[in-house]
Amino acid sequence: MKTNINNIVNIGDQICATLECNGRRLASINGMNFNSLEAVKRALLDMAGRYVGMAVLTVRNCTQGWRDVTALATMRRAAMRPEVKLAAPRSGAQYLIPWAS
């Protein structure tokens, strides 16, 4: 993510931030313990989890009076479900076909 030199975050600054994707709010933060704009954005991405599409990060520093809006395209797809392992047929066993008996 790019760093904007004008938007500096200090530890005591009141930060209000959101992450929205496709009109849905995925994550929001309202706190004071961030030492950089990058830390705020990382926290939002960690809270949001996996999603696909164009997201909008909005960070408002209530103490200093600025707002940063950033678009973020991502392919953070959901994790694949574990595959169901089928039991291997026993050696020498005969298959039973219900409709053929």
DANOR-V184747 format. One record per residue. N is the residue number from 1. RES is the residue in three letters. PSI is psi as a letter, one per 40 degrees, with the letter a starting at -180 (none if undefined). Layout:
n	res	psi
N	RES	PSI
N	RES	PSI
This chain:
n	res	psi
1	MET	i
2	LYS	i
3	THR	h
4	ASN	h
5	ILE	d
6	ASN	d
7	ASN	g
8	ILE	h
9	VAL	h
10	ASN	i
11	ILE	d
12	GLY	e
13	ASP	h
14	GLN	h
15	ILE	h
16	CYS	h
17	ALA	i
18	THR	i
19	LEU	h
20	GLU	i
21	CYS	h
22	ASN	f
23	GLY	e
24	ARG	h
25	ARG	h
26	LEU	d
27	ALA	i
28	SER	i
29	ILE	i
30	ASN	g
31	GLY	a
32	MET	e
33	ASN	f
34	PHE	h
35	ASN	e
36	SER	i
37	LEU	d
38	GLU	d
39	ALA	d
40	VAL	d
41	LYS	d
42	ARG	d
43	ALA	d
44	LEU	d
45	LEU	d
46	ASP	d
47	MET	d
48	ALA	d
49	GLY	a
50	ARG	h
51	TYR	i
52	VAL	h
53	GLY	a
54	MET	h
55	ALA	i
56	VAL	h
57	LEU	h
58	THR	h
59	VAL	h
60	ARG	h
61	ASN	h
62	CYS	d
63	THR	d
64	GLN	e
65	GLY	f
66	TRP	i
67	ARG	h
68	ASP	h
69	VAL	h
70	THR	h
71	ALA	i
72	LEU	h
73	ALA	h
74	THR	i
75	MET	f
76	ARG	g
77	ARG	i
78	ALA	i
79	ALA	i
80	MET	i
81	ARG	i
82	PRO	h
83	GLU	i
84	VAL	h
85	LYS	h
86	LEU	i
87	ALA	h
88	ALA	i
89	PRO	i
90	ARG	i
91	SER	h
92	GLY	e
93	ALA	i
94	GLN	h
95	TYR	i
96	LEU	h
97	ILE	h
98	PRO	d
99	TRP	e
100	ALA	e
101	SER	none
